Amino acid sequence: METGERGSIDSFKAALEWCLKEKIKLVHMSVGTTNYIDAKKIENIIKQMVSNKMILCAALSNTNFPTWPACFDGVFGVRNYIAKLQEKEISVSKSFPFSEMNSIQLNFDDVLKKIVGKEYKSNSFAAPIITVLLICYLRKNKKGSYQDAKKFIMNHINKCIYEKELEWNGIVNNKAWSRVLNKKRCVF
């Protein structure tokens, strides 16, 4: 879709149903809805995905309104958040308005600027950073759960914030991405 265009909730629901049918373990979504009526249409399929131990990572709306599926329980909701974080910091909230889910906030504007070439505040660029952590988790834990993935992210985020082990600027090029994804042990 072009910027500003909208997809149908029915098409989105069909895509989610396909992921469930095909038993896709990790589903990354840079789409969602801020419309509660639309959210009700996908709520049951998301619950089924979560109960089948699928790991779901979804970007929140760039308007910072509650966004579904990011605000459903059992889904990692992610946003680029610069108000209270230093560059390259990540924080995890135990709850987010209207949900008990994990809300993960990033401040990776310098990384996004290198990718896009200009200042661009977008949750769709922040969410893949968490998805990479989830990929690293699943490489070691093929049957992993949401709760265990949450613990993994918390452990590795603490290292990232306090030890600065990962050179985040390096993830911009494909070579660095492949190094991260091909390591037997992902160090963050």
C-alpha positions as CSV (number, residue, x, y, z in Angstrom):
1,M,0.0,0.0,0.0
2,E,1.0,3.6,-0.5
3,T,1.5,5.9,2.4
4,G,-1.9,6.9,3.8
5,E,-3.7,4.0,2.2
6,R,-5.7,1.6,4.3
7,G,-6.0,-2.2,4.0
8,S,-9.1,-4.1,4.9
9,I,-9.4,-5.8,8.3
10,D,-10.7,-8.9,6.5
11,S,-7.5,-9.2,4.4
12,F,-5.5,-8.8,7.6
13,K,-7.6,-11.4,9.4
14,A,-7.1,-13.8,6.4
15,A,-3.3,-13.3,6.6
16,L,-3.4,-14.1,10.3
17,E,-5.5,-17.2,9.7
18,W,-2.9,-18.4,7.1
19,C,-0.1,-17.9,9.6
20,L,-2.0,-20.0,12.2
21,K,-2.9,-22.7,9.7
22,E,0.8,-22.9,8.5
23,K,2.0,-22.9,12.1
24,I,4.3,-19.9,11.6
25,K,6.3,-19.7,14.8
26,L,7.2,-15.9,14.7
27,V,4.9,-13.4,13.1
28,H,6.2,-9.8,12.6
29,M,3.6,-7.2,11.9
30,S,4.1,-3.6,10.9
31,V,0.3,-3.3,10.5
32,G,-2.6,-2.9,12.9
33,T,-5.7,-1.0,13.6
34,T,-6.7,1.7,16.1
35,N,-10.4,1.0,15.5
36,Y,-11.8,-1.0,18.4
37,I,-14.5,-2.5,16.2
38,D,-11.9,-3.8,13.8
39,A,-9.8,-5.1,16.7
40,K,-12.8,-7.3,17.8
41,K,-12.7,-8.9,14.4
42,I,-9.1,-10.1,14.9
43,E,-9.2,-10.8,18.6
44,N,-10.2,-14.5,18.4
45,I,-7.5,-15.3,15.8
46,I,-4.8,-13.6,17.9
47,K,-6.0,-15.5,21.0
48,Q,-5.7,-18.8,19.0
49,M,-2.2,-17.8,17.8
50,V,-1.1,-17.0,21.3
51,S,-2.6,-20.2,22.7
52,N,-0.7,-22.1,20.0
53,K,2.5,-20.6,21.3
54,M,3.1,-18.5,18.3
55,I,5.3,-15.4,19.0
56,L,3.8,-12.2,17.7
57,C,5.6,-8.9,17.4
58,A,3.6,-5.8,16.3
59,A,4.3,-2.2,15.7
60,L,2.1,0.3,17.6
61,S,0.5,3.1,15.7
62,N,2.7,6.1,15.0
63,T,0.0,8.3,16.5
64,N,0.5,6.4,19.8
65,F,-3.2,5.4,20.0
66,P,-3.8,2.0,21.3
67,T,-3.2,-0.4,18.4
68,W,-4.3,-3.9,17.8
69,P,-2.8,-6.5,17.6
70,A,0.1,-4.8,19.4
71,C,-2.1,-4.2,22.5
72,F,-3.5,-7.7,22.8
73,D,-2.2,-9.9,25.6
74,G,0.6,-12.2,24.5
75,V,1.8,-9.8,21.7
76,F,5.0,-7.8,21.9
77,G,4.0,-4.2,21.1
78,V,6.8,-2.0,19.9
79,R,7.2,1.7,19.3
80,N,10.0,4.2,18.6
81,Y,9.9,6.4,21.7
82,I,12.3,9.3,22.1
83,A,10.6,11.3,24.9
84,K,12.4,9.8,27.9
85,L,15.1,7.5,26.4
86,Q,18.7,8.3,25.4
87,E,19.8,7.3,21.9
88,K,20.0,3.5,21.4
89,E,18.2,2.8,24.7
90,I,15.3,0.3,25.1
91,S,12.8,0.0,27.9
92,V,10.1,-2.4,28.6
93,S,6.8,-1.6,30.4
94,K,5.0,-4.2,32.3
95,S,1.7,-2.8,31.1
96,F,0.4,-0.5,28.5
97,P,-3.0,1.3,28.4
98,F,-5.9,-1.1,27.9
99,S,-3.6,-4.2,28.2
100,E,-1.3,-6.2,30.4
101,M,1.1,-6.8,27.4
102,N,4.7,-5.8,27.2
103,S,5.1,-2.4,25.6
104,I,8.7,-2.1,24.3
105,Q,10.0,1.4,23.6
106,L,13.1,2.1,21.6
107,N,15.1,5.3,20.8
108,F,17.0,4.3,17.7
109,D,16.6,7.5,15.7
110,D,20.3,7.5,14.6
111,V,19.9,4.0,13.3
112,L,16.7,4.8,11.5
113,K,18.3,7.9,10.0
114,K,21.1,5.8,8.5
115,I,18.6,3.4,7.1
116,V,16.1,5.9,5.6
117,G,18.5,8.8,5.1
118,K,16.4,11.3,7.0
119,E,14.7,11.9,10.3
120,Y,11.8,9.5,10.3
121,K,9.8,8.6,13.4
122,S,8.3,5.2,12.6
123,N,7.3,2.3,14.7
124,S,7.5,0.0,11.7
125,F,11.3,0.5,11.7
126,A,11.6,0.0,15.5
127,A,9.7,-3.3,15.6
128,P,12.2,-5.3,13.5
129,I,14.9,-4.6,16.2
130,I,12.8,-6.6,18.7
131,T,12.0,-9.2,16.0
132,V,15.8,-9.8,15.6
133,L,16.0,-10.5,19.3
134,L,13.1,-12.9,19.0
135,I,14.8,-14.7,16.1
136,C,17.9,-15.1,18.2
137,Y,15.7,-16.5,21.0
138,L,14.0,-19.0,18.7
139,R,17.3,-20.2,17.2
140,K,18.1,-21.6,20.6
141,N,14.5,-22.4,21.7
142,K,12.5,-23.8,18.8
143,K,9.5,-24.5,20.9
144,G,9.9,-21.3,23.0
145,S,7.0,-19.5,24.6
146,Y,6.0,-15.8,25.0
147,Q,6.9,-15.8,28.7
148,D,10.4,-17.2,28.0
149,A,10.9,-14.9,25.0
150,K,10.0,-12.0,27.3
151,K,12.6,-13.1,29.8
152,F,15.2,-13.5,27.0
153,I,14.4,-9.9,25.8
154,M,14.6,-8.5,29.3
155,N,18.0,-10.1,29.9
156,H,19.4,-9.0,26.6
157,I,17.9,-5.5,26.7
158,N,19.6,-5.0,30.1
159,K,22.9,-5.9,28.5
160,C,22.2,-3.6,25.6
161,I,21.4,-0.6,27.8
162,Y,24.0,-1.0,30.4
163,E,26.9,-2.8,28.8
164,K,26.5,-1.5,25.3
165,E,27.7,-4.8,23.9
166,L,26.0,-4.5,20.6
167,E,27.2,-1.8,18.1
168,W,23.7,-0.9,16.9
169,N,25.0,1.2,14.1
170,G,26.3,-2.0,12.6
171,I,22.9,-3.5,12.0
172,V,22.2,-1.0,9.2
173,N,24.1,-3.0,6.5
174,N,23.1,-6.5,5.3
175,K,26.5,-8.0,6.3
176,A,25.9,-7.1,9.9
177,W,22.4,-8.5,9.9
178,S,23.6,-11.8,8.5
179,R,26.4,-11.9,11.2
180,V,23.7,-11.5,13.9
181,L,21.3,-14.0,12.4
182,N,24.0,-16.6,11.6
183,K,25.8,-16.7,15.0
184,K,25.3,-19.7,17.1
185,R,24.9,-17.4,20.0
186,C,23.4,-14.0,19.6
187,V,25.1,-11.4,21.8
188,F,23.1,-8.3,22.6
